[in-house]
């Protein structure tokens, strides 16, 4: 490797670079060769050229960074076609283009080292400098194949004073962005609300903007050379997630009086989206590497139990587990509040249905055609409206959890409060079965193929109450003579009873009033 010429030696000569046989016709190109340890003989920098670079304004870093990229690009062909063959012929392992780039990088680092202290306490200027440096570093690596093992701008951003200031500024501007996104008029509206196939998760604008913010932060720090610095940024991201969760909780509390309303649903969609994305990120290679780095730190400090260390080492947990768990808890709490509210509304609308005269209803043979009980209309209409409303406002996965939980609660309620609380003649049992199988269950048929599977208590109770007299007498006899024995279970299975216990079936049989000779 050739030695670097001293700046004193370089500036003691004034030579026109074009005369050296290279393509450097301007003074701007001449000074760039100061940075190349492989061909210092091609030209010397003038003091004027050096002063021009050093005097470039600290608060306009894009000027000298763009210049460096331009010089690298302009000289790539010359270095590859004219200089590299000479080095190869001489048996040198030096890559002319990379050494030229590294030399220019040294000047950039010198310039940054002198500029950064002047900008540390001006948040806007410092943030602008960091932005430009990150763009420069990305362009250098992607467009000019600059090796990550060479000295680069990320090393100077990693120095303690600069790095801590960067963290502080990053946090400050992220919090300001969060304030802005949550106070926006479009905060709770999905950008894709009019495109159904794109808007499956119904993500409100604030949640999407927040996750984009986290993604941008990741992109900004992922090329830092030290894992310890990346872990500090990861902690910043986790703090921001927790702050966002707290803000969502605060807004949610303002909406608790209307848990089925649009805004409450939007908050729930936001919580779900952030949780899903963080869970997905746990499988990202970059975050898996950070998890391994965090594990090594924790092993050294003995900060975790053997169980926790084992979970981290086996990748059973992730760097975002704590955040995801808190978000999931909030999601389930909000969803439970929605189910409770909808259930109360349906239950209030079902008061008349509970008092239906099931004992004195006409039999099916006495009616021209079966029709829905008039007392069932209020609660079925309420249920239908709530399902349609939440289906439009919640994302698919949340709505699925909502309707399944609501269906299971309704199943238990109807079984306990309507069926077990009444006696049924033949007409009453037939009417109950018609109301359930032809009206209640179909409300859920648009969400699943077999909605009756979510109403197993009601479905099987209707079977027992509507068995013909002969089958009912036989079943009753088997249950009485084979209590708790396999024949009893087999007899129940034969008529379609799998969910209800034997004791429940016996109770239901006793609710029937159409036994011959009082069932004796």
C-alpha positions, 0 to 999 in steps of 0.5 A: 500500500502506498503511503499518504503524502503529507499536506505540506509536501502536496501544497509546496508544489503547484502543478497543472494536473492536466499536464500529468496525463489525466483527465483533470482539467479543472482545479476542483478535480486537481485537489481530489488527487490529494486523497489518493494514496495510489497515484500522488504523482498525477497532481498536487493541490493548490492551497486555494483548492484546499481552502475552498473545501475547508471554507465550505459552510458547515450548515450546507453539508450537501455542497461538499458531500455532493461534490465528493460523490461527483468527483468519485463518479467522474473519475471511476472510468479513468481509474478503472481503465487507465490507473488500475491496469498499471497497478495490476501490471506492477503486481499491486493489490491496490484498488485504485477506485476504492483508494481514491474514494477512501482518500476523499472520505478522509477529507469528508471526515476531517470536515465533519469533525470540524463542523459537528461541534459548531452545529451540536446545539442547533437542532435543526442544523444538526438534524439537517447535517445528519440527514445529508450524511446518511444520504451520502453514506447510502449513495456511497455504498449503493452507487459506488460499492464503497466497502463497509469495512472502510472508514465512513461517516457512520463512524464519526456519527457514532462518537459519543458526544455526536451520537448522544446528540443524534439520539436526543434530536431523533427523539425530539423530532419523532415526538413532534411528528407523533403530536402532529399525526395524532392531531391531524384531521385525517388521523383516524381515517384510512388512506385506502378506505375507498379501495376495499382490497387494499384496506383489509386492515383498515389502518388509520393514517396515524398508525401507518404514519407512525410505523413508517416513522419507525421504519425510517428510524431503522433505516437511519441507524441500521448501518452503524458499525457498533451493535451497542449503538444500534441497541440504543436506537432500538431502545429509542424505538421501543420507547416511542412505541410505548409512548404511542400506545399510551397516547392511543390509550388516552384517546381511547378513554375519551371514547369509552362512552361510544365503544362501537363508534367510528373513532373507537374502532379506528383506535382499535385498528391502530393498536392491532396494526402496530402489534401485527407489524412489530410481530412481523419485524421480530422475524426480520434478519436485522432485528434477529441480529440485534436480539443476538447482540442484546443476548450477549450484553445480558449474558455479560451483565447477568441481567436475566434468569436462565429461563429468559436467557433460554427463550432469547437464545432459542428465538422463542421471544423477540426484541419487541415482545414486551411492546407486543404483549402490552399492545395485545392486552390493550387490544383485547381489553378494547375488544372485550368492551365492544363485545360487552356493549353490543351484548348488553344492547342485544340482551336489552332488546331480548327482554320480550323474547324471554317472556314469550308464552312458550307453553301455549304456542300453536303447533306447526300443524296448526299453522299455515306457515312458520314465521319469526316470533314478533318478540324476537324481531327487536333483538335480531334487528339490533344484532344485525345492525351491530354486526353490519356496523362493526364489520364495516369499521373493524379490520377482518381479524378483529371483527372475526374475534368480535362476532365469534365472542359475541356469538358464544355469549349469546349462545350461553345467554339464550340457553340459560335465560330463555330455554332453561327459564321456560317450559315448552309445548310442541308448538313452543319448541318448534317456534324456538327452533325456527327462530334460532335455525332460520333467523338467528344462525343465518345472521352469522352465515355471511361470516362462516359456513356453519354458524350453528357451531358457535351456538352449540348449547342452543342448537342441541337444546332445540334438538332435545326439545323437538325430538319426537315422542318415541325418541324422547321417551327412549332417550330418557329411559337410557339416561335413567338406566345408564347414568354416566355409562357409555350407553348414555353418551352413545344415545346422546350422540346418536341424536346429535348431542355432543356438547351438553352433559347428560344432566343438561339433557335430562333437565331439557327433557323435563322442560317438555310438556308434551309427554303422554300421560305426563311422561309416566 
